[in-house]
Amino acid sequence: MSDKKVTQAVIMVGGKGTRLRPLTDNRPKPVLPVLDRPCLSYLIESFVEAGIVKIFLACGYRSEILAETIGDGSEWGISIEYSYEDEPMGTGGAIKLLEKRLDDTFVAANGDVFADMTLSDEIKIHFDSGASVTMALTPVPNPCEFGIARTDGEGRILEFREKPRPEEVFSNLINAGIYVVEKKVLGYIPENSFFDFAKDLMPLLMEDGHTVQSYLLDGVWRDVGRPSDLLGANMIMAMERYRDYSWNSSAVCNTVTTKPFYIGEGAAIKDSSASATVISKGCRVCSSKITNSLFMKGCSVESAEIQGSILGENCKVSPGAKVVSSVLADNTEVGCGIKIENNIICR
């Protein structure tokens, strides 16, 4: 059993989150809320629990908001530093920029995913296997949107293919975007070039005989690429963390709730019904029917019906309105009696 430790991590958070617009028009994807916390904070928390004490965030889009929201790491008792790209460098290129500041072994992760997992298990497998890179894998029903991996009986990755066509799929195990890395492999990444860590680097390492080990991820993992993914991450964590929670009557008054359910600080719902619903801090909901929906902070909903939708910050939905299978940008106002269905409302 190895007693080696890993204390550094790089998280790539430079993406624009275009498929999540309009929710990402005003903020980078990693700070979108999951139960009133930035999505990225769950990954950071998992890293801290595994002994990581220094995290580099490789930034791009809306980096000033990311830095303001996540801070310097003092909340978790660690150090967080920010690395800025003048132009997009890809996940591999972003790590290459930090090469001189990294230890011989470090963790790397895509900040585009929501993860609440046990990193220490992946680190142990990495050292025990003597791998150059260990890649976390997780099964999904439709692997065509991800990189897929074929492994042998000992978990070594034998083949990796990025976003295969349906006829090319040979596995339902996909790259979860969380790696333990030996610094020596960064020598394969060219200086000042766009380079993808998985798509470009993994085949080079396997061709050269490096061991690329797999780790079957435990815990909660979800790609947050679309609004439905953000909604799903909120529902999963509401069930995980508030399954048996009894909400204060001042926050939930004369209301029937069906789990998963969460309501944030300073928010209130009364004379309503709410099933599979996450209501963020500062929201007010009255005399309404809510199902399978996420309200970001500061929303107001009165005598309305919301189904399968996400309301951005400070939205207002007036009496008689109905919002179904839609995403509303921050500060959207839905007038009395208005029906919005299967729509994305931008501002």
N, C-alpha and C positions, 0 to 999 in steps of 0.2 A: 504493500500500500504506500503510495507516494505522499510525502508530507510537504511537497512543493506548493507554493502559494502564487496566486496571480492577483495583482493589486491595481492594475491599470485596465481601462476600457476605452474604446473609441466607439461612439454612436454616430452614425451618419444620418443627419437630419436636414439635408439640403433640398429635398424635393418640394415641388410647388403644390402637390395635392390637387391637381386639376380636376380629377374625377369627383372630388368632394366639394367643388364649388356649388353654391355660393358660400358655404361655411368656411372655406379657406380664403375667401377674398380679403378678409381682415386679419387673418392669423395663420401661422404655419400649422400643418397637420398635427405635429406632435403635442401641441397644447390644446387640441380639441378635448372637450371634457368627457371623462368617464366617472360618473358619480361625483361631480364637482371637483375632480382633480385632473390635471393635465394627463392625457393618455400616456405620455412618456414617463411620468413619475412612477408608474407601476414597474416599468422595466428598470429604472434606476434603483428602486427599492429592492428588487430581486438581486441586482448586482451588489448592492451594499451588504445584503444578508450573506452573500458569498465571499465577502472580504475585500471587495473593490474599494479603494480609498481615493482614487483619482480617475476622473472621467473627462475625456476630451469630446466635445460636441462639435462635429464637422458641419458647419452651418452654410446655408445659402439663402433661400427665400424667407423674407420677414425675420431675419436673424435678431433684430433688435427686440421684437416681441418675445421671441424664444428666450433670450437672455433675461429679459425683465420678468418673465413668468417663472422660469426654472431657477434662476439665481446662481449663486456661487457654490452651492452644495452644502452650505452650513446647516440647512434644514435636516440633512441626513448625516451630518458630521463628517463629510468628505470634501474634497476639492473638485470643482467643476470649472474647466477652462474651455474657451470657445476658439475654434479654428475657422477662419473665414476664407472662402474661395473667391478669387477675382472673376473666375468663370467656372462653369460646371466641369468637374473633373471625374465624375463617376465615383462609385463606392470605393474602388481600388485606388484611384487617383487621390481621393480625399485622405485615405490612410497613408499613402506615400508621402504626402506633405508633412505628416507628423513623425516620419520614420526616426529621425534623430532624437526624438523625445520619448520614444517608447522602450519599454523593457524587452528582454529577450522573449518573453511570453506575455501575451495580452489577450483581452477579449475584444471582439469587434461585433457590432450589431447594426442592423437597419432600424432606424427610428420610425420607420413606416408601419411597424407591427405593434400590436398590443400584446404584451406578454407579462404573465405573472407566474414565474417558473423557478425551479431550483437549479441555479447556475452551478453550484458547487458540485453537483453530480456530473455535469458536463466537463468541468475542469478535471475531476478525478479520472474520468475515462480518457481524456486527452493525454494525461501524463502516463497512465497505466499502459496505453497503447503505443506510446512513443510517436504519435502522429505529428506531422508538420502542421496540419489544420484539422480541427474537429468541427463538424457542421451539425447543428441541431436539425433534426427532421421531425415532421409531424404528418399524419395521414389526413387527406382531404378527399371529398367526394369527386371534385372536378380538378384534376391536377394540371390541366392545360394552361392555366394562367400563371403557373409558377415553374421554377426549376425542379426537376424530379431526379431522384437518385436510385441506383440499384446497388445493393450491398451484398456482401458475402455472409457466411455464417458467423463470422467474428465481428461484423459491423463495419468492416472496411468498405468504403465507397469504391465501386468498380467502374461505374459509369454515371455521368451527370449530363443532363440535357435541359437547356433553358427553354421554357414555354413551348413544349412539343405540340405538334398537331395531334388530333385524336388518334390517328393511326400509328403515331410514334410513341404513344404512352406505354411504358413498360413497368410503371410503379405508381402507387398512389401516395408514396412518401415524398413530400416536397421539402425544399429548403426553407427552414423557418427563419433564416436571416440572423442567426446568433452563432458566433464562431469563437473557438479558442485557437489562437494563432501563434506560431513561432515566427519571430521577427525575420528570420533568414529568408522567408518566402517573399518578402517585399522586394528582394533583388530581382524578381521576375517582372516587377511593375516598372514601366519606363517613366523617366522623369517628365514632369510637366505635360502629361498626356491624359486624355480621357480613357479610363480603364475600369471595367466592371470587375468587382472582386470575385463574384461567382462565375459569371459567364465567360470571362476572359482568363482568370487566374486558375480556376480549378482544373480545366483540361490540361493546361501547361504542367501543373504539378503532377497529375496522374501520368502523363506521358513520360515525365522524367523519373518516375518511380517513387515519388513521395507517398507516404501513407496519408490519405485523407480519410479520417475516421468519422463515423456517424454517432450521433447521440439521439435517442428517441425521446423527444421532449415530453416532460410531464407538466402538470399545471394547466394554466389557461393560455391559449395562444389564438390570435385572430389577426389576419391581415386587415388593416383599416384603409381600404382603398376606395370605398364607396360609402355613401350615406347609410346604406343598409348594414354595412360592417360596423360603423360607429354605433348605430342603434343596437346591433347585436352584442357588441362589447359591453355596453351599458347594462343590457338585460342579464348577461352572464354574471357580471360582477354584483349586480343587485341581488341575484339569487345566491351567489357564493357568500356574500358578506352580510346579507340582511334576511336570510331565509326564515329565521325564527324571531326577528325583531318586532317589538310592539311599539308602534309610533305614538308619540304624544298626542293627546286629544286636542291640544291647541294648534297642532300642525295639520292633523287629519280629523275633521269634525263632520259628523253625520255623513260619512262617506264610506262606501263599500270598496275595499281594495282587494285585488287578486294578485298574488305574487307572480313574477318578480315585481317589486315596487320599491321605490326610493323617493324620499323627499328631502331637500337640502335645507340648510340653515336659513331661518327667516322666511321660509316658504310656507304656504298654507293652501289647503284644499278643503272645501266644505260643500255640503249638499250635492255631492257628485258621486260618480263611480269611476274607478281607475283600475284597469287591468293591464299588466305588463307595461308599466309606465315609470319613467324616471323624470322627476320634476326637480330642476336644479334650484339653487339658492335664490331667494328673493322673488320667486314666482307667486302669483295669486291665481287660483282656480276656483270658480264658483258655479254651481248649478250646471255642471257639464259632464259629458260622457267621454272618457279618454281610454283608448285601447292601443297597445303596442306603439307607444310614442315616446319621444324625448323632447323635453322642453329645456333649452339652455337658459342661463340665468336671466332673471328680471322679466319673464313673460307674464302677460295678463290674459286670462281666458275666462269669459263670462257667458253662461248659457249657450254653449257651443258644443260641437262634436268634433273630436280629433281622432283619426284612425291612421295607424301605420305611417306616421309623419314625424319630421324633426322641425322644431321651431328654433330659429336662431335667437341670439340674445335680444331681449327687450321687444319681442313681438307682442302685438295686441290683437286678439281675436274677439270680435264683438258678438252680441246676442244674435242667435239664429244662424250663425255662420257654421260651415262644415268644411273641414280640411281632411282630405283622404289621400294617402299614398303620395305625399308631397314634401318638399323641403322649402322652408321659408328663410330668406336671408335675414340677417340682423335688422331689427327695427321695422319689420314689415307690419303693416296694419291691414287687417281683414275686416271689411265693413259689415254692418248688420245684414244678415240674410245671404251673404256671399258664399258660394260653394267653389272650392278649389280641389280639383281631383287630378291625380297623376301629373303633377306639375312641379316645376322648379321655379320659384319666384326669386328673382335677383333684384338688386337695387343699384 
